[in-house]
């Protein structure tokens, strides 16, 4: 941590002992990232507008979305910047998990940035090729998996909710499973980012719940009481996730309907990659499917739609995929779709939290 920046606050906080507490630093990580977004958010939007970095709307999308063409995009750089700056300010920088998340954020963020750049600035509608984008994500995710696998204290067991004695050891199989989870989470969040505030809401909610999981997992006494895996050092992830929650709320201020800015792939891929990595690092891989249930359903709706379309020679399950477009075409106003998805995200998070006692 950058303790030298806090000397003027010493008398307010009664010395530096308070900085030892993860809860204290997580709260201030939230507030710091939130303030950063509020302060520089308008400037970022002006710069994106000035350089004509506007959203491209696909022609086969809902007709109501055509009016959004040109809205500044690539706003994910604001989320990434606020999150990382706040993390560097409040987190214990000797903790390997912190640098792991920074690596994931920047790695997936760069892939998303390049994709957005090609689509928006170079006017290449498809951006990176699907194969190229997937390859980049697999490379970054593999780096994360190998990093975790090489940690002496990290176990390759899989924690199964509701069954305290069921912890299968994946051994070397941990690496491909971890890659699948991280890449899957990144693309699921990216698919969800189709309405104003639809993706950043559930991401922020999921980050808040994983912040709780990280803190509990990193506390040996609480982890033993709850009969969950104890991961030495994982509690520090709560600070990073706190920064992400603050940045998410700050970005939502501008991304809420009607959106002044979109996050773009640079934000969606980075945020999804972070959630997948945190789930693996805290040994809550299976719970990710519950906490991030909105993203799972969105991704499955696309997979089912495409598969059914090919098998039946043109028939569809949904009016349009991802599934949020299905509800739009059924006549739901966009704000109703968004808020109801947020409500479902909160319910799923609470259900996931309840599994801590149902073991």
C-alpha positions as CSV (number, residue, x, y, z in Angstrom):
1,X,0.0,0.0,0.0
2,X,1.1,3.6,-0.5
3,X,1.3,4.4,3.1
4,X,3.1,7.7,2.5
5,X,0.0,9.2,1.0
6,X,-1.9,8.7,4.2
7,X,0.3,10.6,6.7
8,X,-2.1,13.6,6.8
9,X,-4.9,11.3,7.8
10,X,-3.0,9.6,10.7
11,X,-4.6,11.8,13.3
12,X,-8.1,11.2,11.8
13,X,-7.8,7.4,11.8
14,X,-5.9,7.1,15.0
15,X,-2.6,5.9,13.6
16,X,-2.0,3.3,10.9
17,X,-3.4,0.2,12.7
18,X,-6.7,0.7,11.0
19,X,-5.1,0.0,7.6
20,X,-4.5,-3.6,8.6
21,X,-8.2,-4.3,8.3
22,X,-9.4,-5.6,5.0
23,X,-12.9,-4.3,5.7
24,X,-11.7,-0.8,6.2
25,X,-9.6,-0.7,3.0
26,X,-12.4,-2.4,1.0
27,X,-14.8,0.3,2.0
28,X,-12.4,3.1,1.0
29,X,-11.5,1.3,-2.2
30,X,-15.2,1.5,-3.1
31,X,-15.4,5.2,-2.3
32,X,-12.2,6.0,-4.1
33,X,-13.2,4.3,-7.3
34,X,-16.6,5.9,-7.1
35,X,-15.2,9.4,-6.7
36,X,-12.8,8.8,-9.6
37,X,-15.7,7.9,-11.9
38,X,-17.7,10.9,-10.8
39,X,-14.7,13.3,-11.2
40,X,-13.3,12.1,-14.6
41,X,-16.4,10.4,-16.0
42,X,-17.7,13.5,-17.9
43,X,-14.2,14.2,-19.2
44,X,-13.9,10.6,-20.5
45,X,-17.3,10.9,-22.2
46,X,-16.3,14.2,-23.8
47,X,-13.0,12.7,-25.2
48,X,-14.8,9.7,-26.6
49,X,-17.3,12.0,-28.3
50,X,-14.6,14.4,-29.5
51,X,-12.8,11.5,-31.2
52,X,-16.1,10.1,-32.6
53,X,-15.7,6.8,-30.8
54,X,-19.4,5.9,-31.1
55,X,-21.3,2.7,-30.8
56,X,-22.0,0.6,-33.9
57,X,-25.6,-0.9,-34.0
58,X,-26.0,-4.1,-36.0
59,X,-28.7,-3.9,-38.6
60,X,-30.4,-7.1,-37.5
61,X,-30.9,-5.8,-33.9
62,X,-34.1,-4.4,-32.5
63,X,-35.3,-1.3,-34.4
64,X,-35.5,0.6,-31.1
65,X,-31.7,0.4,-30.8
66,X,-30.9,2.3,-34.0
67,X,-31.3,5.6,-32.1
68,X,-28.3,4.6,-30.0
69,X,-25.9,4.6,-32.9
70,X,-23.1,7.0,-32.2
71,X,-23.3,6.9,-28.4
72,X,-19.8,7.0,-27.0
73,X,-18.4,3.6,-26.4
74,X,-15.2,2.0,-24.9
75,X,-16.2,3.5,-21.6
76,X,-14.8,0.4,-20.0
77,X,-11.5,2.2,-19.8
78,X,-13.1,4.3,-17.0
79,X,-14.0,1.2,-15.0
80,X,-10.6,-0.4,-15.5
81,X,-8.7,2.8,-14.7
82,X,-10.8,3.6,-11.5
83,X,-10.6,0.0,-10.3
84,X,-6.8,-0.4,-10.8
85,X,-5.9,3.0,-9.3
86,X,-8.1,2.4,-6.3
87,X,-6.6,-1.1,-5.8
88,X,-3.1,0.2,-6.0
89,X,-3.9,2.8,-3.4
90,X,-5.6,0.5,-0.9
91,X,-4.5,-3.1,-1.4
92,X,-1.5,-4.9,-0.1
93,X,0.7,-5.0,-3.1
94,X,2.8,-7.8,-1.8
95,X,-0.2,-10.1,-2.3
96,X,0.0,-12.2,-5.5
97,X,-3.7,-12.4,-5.9
98,X,-3.9,-8.7,-6.4
99,X,-1.4,-8.7,-9.2
100,X,-3.2,-11.7,-10.7
101,X,-6.4,-9.7,-11.0
102,X,-4.5,-6.7,-12.4
103,X,-3.0,-9.0,-15.0
104,X,-6.5,-10.4,-15.9
105,X,-8.1,-7.0,-16.1
106,X,-5.4,-5.6,-18.3
107,X,-5.1,-8.7,-20.4
108,X,-8.7,-9.1,-21.3
109,X,-9.1,-5.3,-21.4
110,X,-6.4,-5.1,-24.1
111,X,-8.2,-7.8,-26.2
112,X,-11.5,-5.9,-25.9
113,X,-9.8,-2.6,-26.6
114,X,-8.3,-3.9,-29.8
115,X,-11.6,-5.3,-30.9
116,X,-13.4,-2.0,-30.2
117,X,-10.6,-0.1,-31.9
118,X,-11.0,-2.1,-35.1
119,X,-14.8,-1.8,-35.1
120,X,-15.1,1.8,-34.1
121,X,-12.0,3.6,-35.2
122,X,-11.0,1.5,-38.2
123,X,-14.7,0.9,-39.2
124,X,-14.2,-2.8,-39.4
125,X,-17.7,-3.9,-38.3
126,X,-16.6,-7.4,-37.0
127,X,-13.5,-6.1,-35.2
128,X,-11.1,-9.0,-34.3
129,X,-12.0,-12.3,-35.9
130,X,-13.8,-14.7,-33.6
131,X,-10.9,-17.1,-33.7
132,X,-8.3,-14.3,-32.9
133,X,-10.4,-13.0,-30.1
134,X,-10.8,-16.4,-28.6
135,X,-7.2,-17.3,-28.9
136,X,-6.1,-14.1,-27.1
137,X,-8.5,-14.9,-24.3
138,X,-7.3,-18.5,-24.0
139,X,-3.7,-17.3,-23.8
140,X,-4.4,-14.9,-20.9
141,X,-6.7,-17.4,-19.1
142,X,-4.0,-20.1,-19.4
143,X,-1.5,-17.7,-17.9
144,X,-3.9,-17.2,-15.0
145,X,-4.5,-21.0,-14.6
146,X,-0.7,-21.8,-14.6
147,X,0.0,-18.9,-12.2
148,X,-2.5,-20.3,-9.7
149,X,-1.5,-23.9,-10.3
150,X,2.2,-23.0,-9.5
151,X,1.3,-21.4,-6.1
152,X,2.6,-23.8,-3.4
153,X,-0.4,-23.1,-1.1
154,X,-3.1,-23.3,-3.8
155,X,-5.1,-26.5,-4.0
156,X,-6.6,-27.9,-7.2
157,X,-9.7,-29.3,-5.5
158,X,-13.2,-28.3,-6.5
159,X,-15.6,-27.2,-3.8
160,X,-19.1,-28.5,-4.3
161,X,-21.9,-26.4,-2.7
162,X,-24.2,-28.3,-0.3
163,X,-21.7,-31.1,0.1
164,X,-19.0,-30.4,2.7
165,X,-17.1,-33.6,2.1
166,X,-17.2,-33.6,-1.7
167,X,-14.0,-31.9,-2.9
168,X,-12.7,-33.7,-6.0
169,X,-9.1,-33.0,-6.9
170,X,-8.8,-32.0,-10.5
171,X,-4.9,-32.2,-10.5
172,X,-3.6,-31.2,-13.9
173,X,-7.2,-31.0,-15.1
174,X,-7.5,-27.8,-13.1
175,X,-5.8,-25.8,-15.9
176,X,-8.3,-26.5,-18.7
177,X,-11.2,-26.2,-16.3
178,X,-10.0,-22.8,-15.1
179,X,-9.4,-21.6,-18.7
180,X,-13.0,-22.7,-19.7
181,X,-14.5,-20.8,-16.7
182,X,-12.5,-17.6,-17.2
183,X,-13.1,-17.4,-21.0
184,X,-16.7,-18.5,-20.6
185,X,-17.4,-15.8,-17.9
186,X,-15.7,-13.1,-20.1
187,X,-17.9,-13.9,-23.2
188,X,-21.1,-14.3,-21.1
189,X,-20.7,-10.8,-19.7
190,X,-20.0,-9.5,-23.2
191,X,-23.2,-11.1,-24.5
192,X,-25.2,-9.5,-21.7
193,X,-23.9,-6.0,-22.6
194,X,-26.8,-5.2,-24.9
195,X,-29.0,-2.8,-23.0
196,X,-28.3,0.4,-21.0
197,X,-26.9,-0.7,-17.6
198,X,-27.9,-4.3,-18.2
199,X,-24.4,-5.8,-17.8
200,X,-22.8,-3.4,-15.3
201,X,-25.6,-3.9,-12.8
202,X,-25.3,-7.7,-12.4
203,X,-21.4,-7.4,-12.6
204,X,-21.5,-5.0,-9.7
205,X,-23.9,-7.2,-7.8
206,X,-21.7,-10.3,-8.4
207,X,-18.6,-8.4,-7.4
208,X,-20.2,-7.4,-4.2
209,X,-21.1,-11.0,-3.3
210,X,-17.7,-12.3,-4.3
211,X,-16.2,-9.6,-2.1
212,X,-17.9,-11.3,0.8
213,X,-16.8,-14.7,-0.3
214,X,-13.2,-13.5,-0.7
215,X,-13.2,-12.1,2.8
216,X,-14.6,-15.2,4.3
217,X,-12.3,-17.5,2.4
218,X,-9.3,-15.6,3.5
219,X,-10.2,-15.7,7.2
220,X,-9.0,-19.0,8.7
221,X,-11.4,-19.0,11.6
222,X,-14.5,-18.1,9.6
223,X,-13.6,-20.5,6.8
224,X,-13.2,-23.3,9.3
225,X,-16.6,-22.4,10.9
226,X,-18.4,-22.3,7.6
227,X,-16.6,-25.4,6.3
228,X,-15.4,-23.7,3.2
229,X,-11.8,-23.9,1.8
230,X,-9.4,-21.5,3.5
231,X,-7.2,-19.7,0.9
232,X,-4.3,-17.9,2.5
233,X,-4.1,-14.3,1.1
234,X,-7.4,-14.5,-0.7
235,X,-9.1,-12.1,1.7
236,X,-7.1,-9.3,0.0
237,X,-9.2,-9.8,-3.1
238,X,-12.0,-8.1,-1.3
239,X,-10.1,-4.8,-1.7
240,X,-9.9,-5.2,-5.5
241,X,-13.6,-6.3,-5.7
242,X,-14.5,-3.3,-3.5
243,X,-12.8,-1.1,-6.0
244,X,-14.7,-2.8,-8.8
245,X,-18.0,-2.3,-7.0
246,X,-17.2,1.4,-6.6
247,X,-16.2,1.7,-10.3
248,X,-19.3,-0.2,-11.4
249,X,-21.6,2.1,-9.5
250,X,-19.8,5.1,-10.8
251,X,-20.0,3.9,-14.4
252,X,-23.7,3.0,-13.9
253,X,-24.3,6.7,-13.2
254,X,-23.5,7.4,-16.9
255,X,-24.6,4.1,-18.3
256,X,-28.1,4.0,-16.8
257,X,-31.0,4.4,-19.3
258,X,-30.7,6.4,-21.4
259,X,-27.0,5.7,-21.6
260,X,-24.5,8.5,-22.1
261,X,-21.7,5.9,-22.7
262,X,-21.3,2.2,-23.3
263,X,-18.5,0.0,-21.8
264,X,-17.7,-1.8,-25.0
265,X,-15.7,-5.0,-25.3
266,X,-12.8,-3.4,-23.4
267,X,-15.0,-3.3,-20.3
268,X,-17.2,-6.4,-20.7
269,X,-14.4,-8.8,-21.4
270,X,-12.2,-7.5,-18.6
271,X,-15.1,-7.6,-16.0
272,X,-16.1,-11.1,-17.0
273,X,-12.5,-12.3,-16.9
274,X,-12.2,-10.9,-13.4
275,X,-15.3,-12.6,-12.1
276,X,-14.2,-15.9,-13.5
277,X,-10.7,-15.6,-12.0
278,X,-12.1,-14.6,-8.6
279,X,-14.4,-17.6,-8.6
280,X,-11.4,-19.8,-9.2
281,X,-9.1,-18.1,-6.7
282,X,-11.7,-18.4,-3.9
283,X,-12.7,-22.0,-4.8
284,X,-16.2,-20.9,-5.6
285,X,-16.2,-22.0,-9.3
286,X,-19.6,-23.7,-9.2
287,X,-21.2,-20.8,-7.3
288,X,-20.2,-18.5,-10.1
289,X,-22.9,-20.1,-12.2
290,X,-25.4,-19.1,-9.5
291,X,-24.1,-15.6,-8.6
292,X,-23.6,-14.9,-12.3
293,X,-26.8,-16.7,-13.3
294,X,-27.9,-13.8,-15.5
295,X,-24.7,-14.2,-17.6
296,X,-25.2,-18.0,-17.8
297,X,-28.8,-17.6,-19.1
298,X,-27.7,-15.0,-21.6
299,X,-25.0,-17.2,-23.0
300,X,-27.2,-20.3,-23.0
301,X,-29.9,-18.5,-24.9
302,X,-27.4,-17.7,-27.7
303,X,-26.1,-21.3,-27.8
304,X,-29.6,-22.8,-27.9
305,X,-30.8,-20.3,-30.5
306,X,-27.9,-20.9,-32.8
307,X,-28.0,-24.7,-32.4
308,X,-31.8,-25.0,-32.8
309,X,-31.6,-22.7,-35.9
310,X,-29.1,-24.9,-37.6
311,X,-30.8,-28.2,-36.6
312,X,-34.3,-27.1,-37.7
313,X,-33.2,-25.2,-40.8
314,X,-34.2,-21.7,-39.7
315,X,-36.6,-22.1,-36.8
316,X,-36.0,-20.2,-33.6
317,X,-36.6,-20.7,-29.8
318,X,-36.6,-17.0,-29.0
319,X,-37.7,-14.1,-31.0
320,X,-34.1,-12.9,-30.8
321,X,-31.0,-13.8,-28.8
322,X,-29.5,-13.0,-26.3
323,X,-32.6,-13.4,-24.3
324,X,-32.9,-9.7,-23.2
325,X,-33.8,-8.9,-26.8
326,X,-36.5,-11.6,-26.7
327,X,-38.3,-9.7,-23.9
328,X,-37.8,-6.4,-25.8
329,X,-39.6,-7.8,-28.8
330,X,-42.3,-9.1,-26.6
331,X,-43.1,-5.5,-25.7
332,X,-41.3,-5.0,-22.5
333,X,-39.9,-1.5,-22.2
334,X,-36.1,-1.5,-22.0
335,X,-35.9,-0.1,-18.4
336,X,-38.3,-2.9,-17.3
337,X,-36.0,-5.6,-18.8
338,X,-33.0,-4.0,-17.2
339,X,-34.4,-3.6,-13.6
340,X,-36.0,-7.0,-13.6
341,X,-32.7,-8.6,-14.6
342,X,-31.0,-6.7,-11.7
343,X,-33.6,-8.0,-9.3
344,X,-33.0,-11.6,-10.5
345,X,-29.2,-11.0,-10.0
346,X,-29.7,-9.9,-6.4
347,X,-31.9,-12.9,-5.7
348,X,-29.3,-15.3,-7.2
349,X,-26.6,-13.7,-5.2
350,X,-28.5,-14.2,-2.0
351,X,-29.2,-17.8,-2.8
352,X,-25.5,-18.3,-3.4
353,X,-24.7,-16.7,-0.1
354,X,-27.2,-19.0,1.7
355,X,-25.1,-22.0,0.5
356,X,-22.5,-21.0,3.1
357,X,-24.7,-22.4,5.8
358,X,-26.3,-25.2,3.8
359,X,-23.4,-27.6,4.0
